[in-house]
Amino acid sequence: MTIYDYIATLDSGETYSMERYKGKVMVIVNTATKCGLASQFKELEEIYQTYKNQDVIVLGFPSDQFHQELKDSQKASQTCRMTYGVSFPMHEISKVNGAYANPIFDYLVEGTFGFLGNKIKWNFTKFLVDKNGNVVKRFAPTDKPEKMIPYINSLLEE
């Protein structure tokens, strides 16, 4: 299986195949509007604005796994848009670890390791996926989004 075999659900409830982003570099991040790291939304939006015309997409997946997200997907997305100026796609609230985890995150952690092994430790764990759908790098919650820029540039040159 590849990332393109998975289905995602936007905050609006619309479902789509991840194949929609085939040929693009993807930044996939689990988010939470009430997290102390929420200022990263602005940096993620800057990356999105800088690279969206160069086949890079940022995808936000809100999670209340760590009890720092609103309970309603549309309200969470609205908060992201109003407070942080987010314009990249936001998805429905889902779990990122355990038996009820969003399958996309099961796939993302399969070959990547962080502080807690392959589990996601906290909100704002970021994954970089190349144009062919391969997970190439995992970034810790405390890694600033700007740390991804050299990797994004490298993937765009391939």
C-alpha positions as CSV (number, residue, x, y, z in Angstrom):
1,M,0.0,0.0,0.0
2,T,1.0,3.6,-0.5
3,I,-0.3,6.9,0.9
4,Y,-2.4,7.1,-2.3
5,D,-4.5,4.1,-1.2
6,Y,-6.0,6.0,1.7
7,I,-9.1,8.1,2.0
8,A,-9.2,11.4,3.9
9,T,-12.1,13.3,5.2
10,L,-12.1,17.1,5.1
11,D,-13.6,19.2,8.0
12,S,-16.7,19.6,5.8
13,G,-17.3,15.8,5.8
14,E,-16.2,15.5,2.1
15,T,-14.1,12.4,1.5
16,Y,-11.4,12.0,-1.1
17,S,-8.6,9.7,-2.2
18,M,-5.1,10.8,-1.2
19,E,-4.3,10.1,-4.8
20,R,-5.5,13.7,-5.3
21,Y,-2.0,14.7,-4.3
22,K,-0.1,12.3,-6.5
23,G,3.0,14.1,-7.8
24,K,3.0,16.6,-5.0
25,V,5.3,16.9,-2.0
26,M,3.0,16.6,1.1
27,V,3.5,18.0,4.6
28,I,1.1,16.1,6.8
29,V,0.7,17.3,10.4
30,N,-1.5,16.4,13.3
31,T,-2.8,19.6,14.8
32,A,-4.6,21.0,17.9
33,T,-5.9,24.5,18.2
34,K,-5.5,24.6,22.0
35,C,-1.9,23.2,22.0
36,G,1.0,25.3,23.2
37,L,2.6,24.6,19.8
38,A,-0.4,26.1,17.9
39,S,1.8,29.1,16.8
40,Q,3.2,26.6,14.2
41,F,0.0,27.1,12.2
42,K,1.4,30.4,11.0
43,E,4.7,28.8,10.0
44,L,2.9,26.0,8.2
45,E,0.8,28.5,6.4
46,E,3.9,30.4,5.3
47,I,5.3,27.2,3.9
48,Y,2.0,26.5,2.1
49,Q,1.9,30.0,0.6
50,T,5.6,29.9,-0.5
51,Y,5.4,26.5,-2.1
52,K,1.7,25.8,-3.1
53,N,2.5,26.8,-6.7
54,Q,5.4,24.4,-6.8
55,D,3.5,21.2,-6.1
56,V,3.7,21.3,-2.3
57,I,0.6,20.8,-0.2
58,V,0.2,21.1,3.6
59,L,-2.5,18.9,5.1
60,G,-3.8,19.5,8.7
61,F,-5.3,16.7,10.6
62,P,-6.8,17.9,13.9
63,S,-6.6,15.4,16.8
64,D,-8.0,15.5,20.3
65,Q,-5.8,12.5,21.2
66,F,-3.9,14.7,23.6
67,H,-7.0,16.7,24.8
68,Q,-6.1,20.0,23.2
69,E,-8.6,20.2,20.4
70,L,-12.1,21.4,20.1
71,K,-14.8,18.7,19.7
72,D,-16.1,19.8,16.4
73,S,-14.1,19.6,13.2
74,Q,-15.6,22.6,11.5
75,K,-15.1,24.8,14.6
76,A,-11.5,23.6,14.9
77,S,-10.9,24.5,11.3
78,Q,-12.7,27.9,11.7
79,T,-10.4,28.6,14.7
80,C,-7.3,27.8,12.5
81,R,-8.5,30.1,9.7
82,M,-9.6,33.0,11.9
83,T,-6.8,32.9,14.5
84,Y,-3.8,31.8,12.4
85,G,-4.8,32.6,8.8
86,V,-4.7,28.9,7.7
87,S,-5.8,28.3,4.1
88,F,-4.4,24.8,3.6
89,P,-6.8,21.9,3.8
90,M,-8.0,20.9,7.2
91,H,-9.6,17.5,8.0
92,E,-12.0,15.9,10.4
93,I,-10.8,15.4,14.0
94,S,-9.4,11.9,14.4
95,K,-7.1,9.9,16.6
96,V,-3.4,9.4,15.6
97,N,-2.5,6.5,17.9
98,G,-4.2,3.3,19.0
99,A,-6.9,1.0,17.7
100,Y,-9.1,3.9,16.4
101,A,-6.3,5.9,14.8
102,N,-6.8,7.4,11.4
103,P,-5.3,4.8,9.0
104,I,-3.3,7.5,7.3
105,F,-1.4,8.0,10.5
106,D,-0.9,4.3,11.0
107,Y,0.7,4.3,7.5
108,L,2.8,7.4,8.3
109,V,4.3,6.0,11.5
110,E,4.9,2.5,10.1
111,G,8.5,3.3,8.9
112,T,9.3,6.3,11.0
113,F,10.4,6.6,14.5
114,G,10.2,9.3,17.1
115,F,10.8,9.7,20.8
116,L,8.1,7.0,21.6
117,G,9.1,4.6,18.8
118,N,6.6,4.7,16.0
119,K,3.8,6.2,18.2
120,I,3.0,9.9,17.8
121,K,4.2,11.7,21.0
122,W,2.3,14.9,20.7
123,N,0.4,17.4,18.5
124,F,2.3,18.9,15.6
125,T,4.2,15.8,14.6
126,K,5.0,16.5,11.0
127,F,5.6,14.0,8.1
128,L,7.2,14.8,4.8
129,V,6.0,12.7,1.8
130,D,7.7,12.8,-1.6
131,K,6.1,13.2,-5.0
132,N,5.9,9.4,-5.3
133,G,4.0,8.9,-2.0
134,N,7.0,7.8,0.1
135,V,7.3,9.0,3.7
136,V,10.8,10.5,3.7
137,K,11.1,12.3,7.0
138,R,9.4,12.7,10.4
139,F,9.7,15.9,12.4
140,A,9.1,16.1,16.1
141,P,6.4,18.3,17.6
142,T,9.0,20.8,18.8
143,D,10.7,21.0,15.4
144,K,9.9,24.3,13.9
145,P,8.2,23.9,10.4
146,E,11.1,26.0,8.9
147,K,13.3,23.0,9.6
148,M,11.5,21.2,6.8
149,I,12.4,23.8,4.1
150,P,15.7,22.3,3.0
151,Y,14.1,18.9,2.7
152,I,11.2,20.3,0.7
153,N,13.6,22.1,-1.6
154,S,15.6,18.8,-2.1
155,L,12.4,16.9,-2.9
156,L,11.4,19.5,-5.4
157,E,14.7,19.2,-7.2
158,E,14.3,15.4,-7.7
